[in-house]
Amino acid sequence: MSRKKTPRSKGASAPAASAPLAANGSRPARPIGPPPPARPSLGGGDFYDVAFKVMLVGDSGVGKTCLLVRFKDGAFLAGTFISTVGIDFRNKVLDVDGVKVKLQIWDTAGQERFRSVTHAYYRDAHALLLLYDVTNKASFDNIQAWLTEIQEYAQHNVVLMLLGNKVDSAQERVVKRKDGEKLAKEYGLPFMETSAKTGLNVDLAFTAIAKELKQRSMKAPSEPHFRLHDYVKREGQGTSCCRP
């Protein structure tokens, strides 16, 4: 298996169009191929075997950038910071069952005026993490609108996951965990609650996505089938500090 190096450049070409999700929201579990290999970085970088594009989606202020920084750098962006303008990404390579999986994670702006910019990037995304803020009811109510938008622009077999973020703010919570679980069940999505501040379930969310994409891309006939929903439910049990 050839190995490549993670490019350091942040430039990205416009993705090609692909078929949208089915009208009923179903996502066939048929294998997807890995994206075209990236150009090797002349300046060095992390080696990887396969690479996938993951997008963070949700209203402005739900914590997408904080979640990405916590996963990539293990740090928390405390205090006030400027909202993401347009779109940005960071790379991280994970070891998944002996395979180096590079996740190219795109942080999208949640403001309506940037929506036309982010639409183009849905089309070649392999996974989308939908975030809402458990202290902001409107961000939860808007998840259905985001799902409708994804169905229109994303490829039909994209992997989706629902995340209720900022569970460290227990006293300010307005969206109960059971409400998130109910919505996820309605759409057939794996679900967990996260906190960029404490790190709760952050690594788990991205690791689960990496495992699912890796298996879809290169599962051996003798390899056990990876069940994303079961993995998230099993590994995330008992870790939430703020279950109401």
Backbone hydrogen bonds in HBPLUS format (Angstrom, degrees):
<---DONOR---> <-ACCEPTOR-->    atom                        ^
c    i                          cat <-CA-CA->   ^        H-A-AA   ^      H-
h    n   atom  resd res      DA  || num        DHA   H-A  angle D-A-AA Bond
n    s   type  num  typ     dist DA aas  dist angle  dist       angle   num
A0004-LYS N   A0048-TYR O   2.97 MM  44  5.38 168.0  1.99 153.1 156.8     1
A0048-TYR N   A0004-LYS O   2.83 MM  44  5.38 137.7  2.01 137.0 146.4     2
A0006-THR N   A0046-ASP O   2.71 MM  40  5.28 145.2  1.83 143.9 155.6     3
A0156-HIS N   A0019-ALA O   3.12 MM 137  6.05 120.9  2.49 136.4 142.6     4
A0021-LEU N   A0151-GLN O   3.22 MM 130  4.75 136.3  2.43 125.8 135.7     5
A0025-GLY N   A0022-ALA O   2.90 MM   3  5.31 161.2  1.93 118.4 122.1     6
A0044-GLY N   A0041-SER O   3.21 MM   3  5.33 167.1  2.23 107.9 110.2     7
A0049-ASP N   A0100-LYS O   2.74 MM  51  5.09 166.2  1.76 135.3 140.2     8
A0050-VAL N   A0100-LYS O   3.26 MM  50  6.73 159.1  2.31 158.7 164.3     9
A0102-LYS N   A0050-VAL O   2.84 MM  52  6.21 173.5  1.84 160.7 161.8    10
A0052-PHE N   A0102-LYS O   2.89 MM  50  6.33 153.7  1.96 165.7 174.3    11
A0104-GLN N   A0052-PHE O   2.81 MM  52  6.06 175.8  1.82 170.2 171.4    12
A0126-HIS N   A0053-LYS O   2.84 MM  73  5.37 155.3  1.90 143.5 151.8    13
A0127-ALA N   A0053-LYS O   3.27 MM  74  6.67 142.8  2.41 153.3 155.8    14
A0054-VAL N   A0104-GLN O   2.92 MM  50  5.98 165.8  1.94 142.5 146.8    15
A0106-TRP N   A0054-VAL O   2.69 MM  52  6.09 165.0  1.71 162.7 166.7    16
A0055-MET N   A0127-ALA O   2.93 MM  72  6.38 156.3  1.99 146.5 153.1    17
A0129-LEU N   A0055-MET O   2.83 MM  74  6.19 166.0  1.85 168.0 172.8    18
A0056-LEU N   A0106-TRP O   2.90 MM  50  6.16 158.2  1.94 173.2 174.8    19
A0057-VAL N   A0129-LEU O   2.86 MM  72  6.00 172.2  1.87 163.5 162.5    20
A0131-LEU N   A0057-VAL O   2.79 MM  74  6.11 166.7  1.81 168.8 173.0    21
A0067-LEU N   A0063-GLY O   2.93 MM   4  6.01 154.8  1.99 147.0 153.7    22
A0068-LEU N   A0064-LYS O   3.03 MM   4  6.27 157.9  2.08 148.9 154.7    23
A0069-VAL N   A0065-THR O   2.93 MM   4  6.16 165.0  1.95 155.1 158.7    24
A0070-ARG N   A0066-CYS O   2.93 MM   4  6.04 157.1  1.99 145.6 152.2    25
A0071-PHE N   A0067-LEU O   3.05 MM   4  6.25 157.9  2.10 145.7 151.2    26
A0072-LYS N   A0068-LEU O   2.83 MM   4  5.99 168.6  1.84 155.9 159.5    27
A0073-ASP N   A0069-VAL O   2.80 MM   4  5.48 159.6  1.84 142.5 149.5    28
A0074-GLY N   A0070-ARG O   2.84 MM   4  4.37 130.2  2.09 112.6 123.0    29
A0078-ALA N   A0076-PHE O   3.06 MM   2  5.80 116.1  2.49 110.9  94.4    30
A0109-ALA N   A0086-GLY O   3.00 MM  23  5.26 143.8  2.14 165.3 154.6    31
A0088-ASP N   A0107-ASP O   3.10 MM  19  5.27 150.9  2.19 140.6 149.5    32
A0107-ASP N   A0088-ASP O   2.67 MM  19  5.27 160.1  1.71 152.7 159.9    33
A0090-ARG N   A0105-ILE O   2.95 MM  15  5.40 149.3  2.04 142.9 150.9    34
A0105-ILE N   A0090-ARG O   2.83 MM  15  5.40 154.8  1.89 171.2 164.0    35
A0092-LYS N   A0103-LEU O   3.05 MM  11  5.43 145.0  2.17 142.2 152.9    36
A0103-LEU N   A0092-LYS O   2.83 MM  11  5.43 174.3  1.83 160.2 158.7    37
A0094-LEU N   A0101-VAL O   2.75 MM   7  5.16 165.3  1.77 149.5 150.2    38
A0101-VAL N   A0094-LEU O   2.77 MM   7  5.16 167.5  1.78 163.7 163.6    39
A0096-VAL N   A0099-VAL O   2.79 MM   3  5.08 169.8  1.80 155.5 152.7    40
A0099-VAL N   A0096-VAL O   2.99 MM   3  5.08 157.1  2.05 107.8 115.2    41
A0114-PHE N   A0111-GLN O   3.12 MM   3  5.74 157.3  2.17 116.2 122.8    42
A0115-ARG N   A0112-GLU O   3.08 MM   3  5.18 164.4  2.11 110.2 115.1    43
A0117-VAL N   A0114-PHE O   2.98 MM   3  5.38 136.1  2.17 108.9 121.2    44
A0118-THR N   A0114-PHE O   3.28 MM   4  6.69 154.8  2.35 153.1 159.7    45
A0119-HIS N   A0115-ARG O   3.04 MM   4  6.19 144.8  2.17 150.9 160.1    46
A0121-TYR N   A0118-THR O   3.02 MM   3  5.39 136.7  2.21 108.0 119.7    47
A0122-TYR N   A0119-HIS O   3.14 MM   3  5.51 152.5  2.21 109.8 117.6    48
A0125-ALA N   A0122-TYR O   3.09 MM   3  5.27 169.4  2.10 114.6 116.7    49
A0159-VAL N   A0126-HIS O   3.00 MM  33  6.26 175.6  2.00 138.8 139.1    50
A0128-LEU N   A0159-VAL O   2.77 MM  31  6.22 155.0  1.83 166.5 174.9    51
A0161-MET N   A0128-LEU O   3.14 MM  33  6.58 140.8  2.30 159.0 162.1    52
A0130-LEU N   A0161-MET O   2.83 MM  31  6.14 164.9  1.85 171.8 173.6    53
A0163-LEU N   A0130-LEU O   2.81 MM  33  6.00 164.5  1.83 169.3 166.8    54
A0132-TYR N   A0163-LEU O   3.07 MM  31  6.53 147.6  2.17 162.9 171.9    55
A0165-ASN N   A0132-TYR O   2.80 MM  33  5.98 167.0  1.82 173.9 169.7    56
A0136-ASN N   A0133-ASP O   2.90 MM   3  5.20 163.8  1.92 119.9 122.0    57
A0134-VAL N   A0165-ASN O   3.01 MM  31  5.96 175.8  2.02 162.6 162.1    58
A0174-VAL N   A0134-VAL O   2.83 MM  40  6.03 174.8  1.83 156.6 156.5    59
A0175-VAL N   A0134-VAL O   3.01 MM  41  4.90 150.5  2.10 149.5 148.5    60
A0139-SER N   A0136-ASN O   3.18 MM   3  5.58 127.3  2.47 105.9 117.7    61
A0140-PHE N   A0137-LYS O   3.08 MM   3  5.17 126.7  2.37  97.8 111.8    62
A0141-ASP N   A0137-LYS O   2.92 MM   4  6.24 161.0  1.96 155.4 160.9    63
A0142-ASN N   A0138-ALA O   2.97 MM   4  6.11 139.7  2.14 143.0 153.2    64
A0143-ILE N   A0140-PHE O   3.13 MM   3  5.46 163.4  2.16 110.8 116.0    65
A0145-ALA N   A0142-ASN O   3.05 MM   3  5.19 120.9  2.41  99.5 114.2    66
A0146-TRP N   A0142-ASN O   3.04 MM   4  6.43 151.8  2.12 150.5 158.9    67
A0147-LEU N   A0143-ILE O   2.87 MM   4  6.18 153.6  1.94 151.9 159.3    68
A0148-THR N   A0144-GLN O   3.02 MM   4  6.27 152.5  2.09 143.3 150.2    69
A0149-GLU N   A0145-ALA O   3.03 MM   4  6.26 153.2  2.10 143.2 150.5    70
A0150-ILE N   A0146-TRP O   2.87 MM   4  6.13 154.6  1.94 148.8 155.9    71
A0151-GLN N   A0147-LEU O   2.98 MM   4  6.19 157.3  2.03 147.3 152.8    72
A0152-GLU N   A0148-THR O   3.27 MM   4  6.52 138.1  2.46 136.3 146.5    73
A0152-GLU N   A0149-GLU O   3.12 MM   3  5.19 129.0  2.39  95.4 108.8    74
A0153-TYR N   A0149-GLU O   3.15 MM   4  6.44 149.0  2.25 148.7 156.5    75
A0154-ALA N   A0150-ILE O   2.75 MM   4  5.24 163.9  1.78 148.8 153.9    76
A0158-VAL N   A0155-GLN O   3.32 MM   3  5.70 154.3  2.40 122.6 119.6    77
A0162-LEU N   A0190-PRO O   3.01 MM  28  6.29 172.6  2.01 169.8 168.5    78
A0192-MET N   A0162-LEU O   3.28 MM  30  6.81 147.4  2.39 155.8 165.2    79
A0164-GLY N   A0192-MET O   3.09 MM  28  6.47 157.1  2.14 142.1 149.2    80
A0194-THR N   A0164-GLY O   2.85 MM  30  6.06 155.6  1.91 139.2 145.7    81
A0169-SER N   A0166-LYS O   3.15 MM   3  5.94 167.8  2.17 120.0 123.4    82
A0167-VAL N   A0194-THR O   3.32 MM  27  6.26 174.4  2.32 149.6 150.8    83
A0172-GLU N   A0169-SER O   3.11 MM   3  5.50 140.2  2.28 107.7 118.8    84
A0173-ARG N   A0170-ALA O   3.29 MM   3  5.27 161.9  2.33 102.5 107.9    85
A0179-ASP N   A0176-LYS O   3.07 MM   3  5.32 133.7  2.29 101.2 113.6    86
A0180-GLY N   A0176-LYS O   3.35 MM   4  6.83 151.4  2.44 147.7 154.5    87
A0180-GLY N   A0177-ARG O   3.06 MM   3  5.22 118.4  2.46  99.8 114.4    88
A0181-GLU N   A0177-ARG O   2.95 MM   4  6.28 158.4  2.00 154.1 160.7    89
A0182-LYS N   A0178-LYS O   2.93 MM   4  6.02 150.1  2.02 137.4 145.2    90
A0183-LEU N   A0179-ASP O   3.07 MM   4  6.27 161.4  2.11 145.7 150.0    91
A0184-ALA N   A0180-GLY O   2.96 MM   4  6.12 162.2  1.99 148.9 154.2    92
A0185-LYS N   A0181-GLU O   2.95 MM   4  6.09 157.0  2.00 144.6 150.9    93
A0186-GLU N   A0182-LYS O   3.00 MM   4  6.19 151.2  2.08 144.1 151.9    94
A0187-TYR N   A0183-LEU O   3.25 MM   4  6.57 145.8  2.37 145.5 152.9    95
A0188-GLY N   A0184-ALA O   2.83 MM   4  5.83 107.6  2.37 137.6 156.6    96
A0189-LEU N   A0184-ALA O   2.78 MM   5  4.80 167.2  1.80 141.6 142.7    97
A0188-GLY N   A0185-LYS O   3.20 MM   3  4.84 151.6  2.28  93.2 101.8    98
A0195-SER N   A0200-LEU O   3.17 MM   5  4.98 143.3  2.31 135.0 134.9    99
A0199-GLY N   A0195-SER O   2.74 MM   4  5.42 135.4  1.94 138.0 151.7   100
A0202-VAL N   A0199-GLY O   3.25 MM   3  5.52 169.5  2.27 120.4 123.3   101
A0205-ALA N   A0201-ASN O   3.04 MM   4  6.10 154.8  2.11 141.0 145.7   102
A0206-PHE N   A0202-VAL O   3.44 MM   4  6.81 165.3  2.46 155.2 156.3   103
A0207-THR N   A0203-ASP O   2.84 MM   4  5.93 158.3  1.89 154.2 161.6   104
A0208-ALA N   A0204-LEU O   2.87 MM   4  5.91 160.2  1.91 150.2 154.9   105
A0209-ILE N   A0205-ALA O   3.23 MM   4  6.45 157.3  2.29 141.4 147.2   106
A0210-ALA N   A0206-PHE O   2.92 MM   4  6.14 159.0  1.96 147.1 153.0   107
A0211-LYS N   A0207-THR O   2.91 MM   4  6.14 156.9  1.96 151.1 156.8   108
A0212-GLU N   A0208-ALA O   3.04 MM   4  6.27 161.3  2.08 148.6 153.4   109
A0213-LEU N   A0209-ILE O   2.97 MM   4  6.17 167.6  1.99 156.3 159.2   110
A0214-LYS N   A0210-ALA O   2.89 MM   4  5.92 156.5  1.95 145.4 152.6   111
A0215-GLN N   A0211-LYS O   3.05 MM   4  6.20 161.2  2.09 146.7 151.2   112
A0216-ARG N   A0212-GLU O   3.08 MM   4  6.29 162.6  2.11 147.8 152.8   113
A0217-SER N   A0213-LEU O   3.03 MM   4  6.14 146.3  2.15 142.8 151.4   114
A0218-MET N   A0214-LYS O   2.96 MM   4  6.08 156.2  2.02 153.5 158.8   115
A0219-LYS N   A0215-GLN O   2.98 MM   4  4.59 122.2  2.32 147.8 136.6   116
A0223-GLU N   A0220-ALA O   2.97 MM   3  5.16 154.7  2.03 111.0 119.3   117
A0231-TYR N   A0227-ARG O   2.96 MM   4  6.15 158.8  2.00 155.4 162.1   118
A0232-VAL N   A0228-LEU O   2.99 MM   4  6.19 168.2  2.01 159.2 161.3   119
A0233-LYS N   A0229-HIS O   3.00 MM   4  6.14 163.9  2.03 148.9 153.9   120
A0234-ARG N   A0230-ASP O   2.85 MM   4  5.92 160.8  1.89 147.9 153.6   121
A0235-GLU N   A0231-TYR O   2.88 MM   4  5.89 171.8  1.89 153.9 156.4   122
A0236-GLY N   A0232-VAL O   2.98 MM   4  5.68 144.3  2.11 137.5 146.4   123
A0239-THR N   A0236-GLY O   3.41 MM   3  5.83 157.5  2.47 133.1 129.3   124
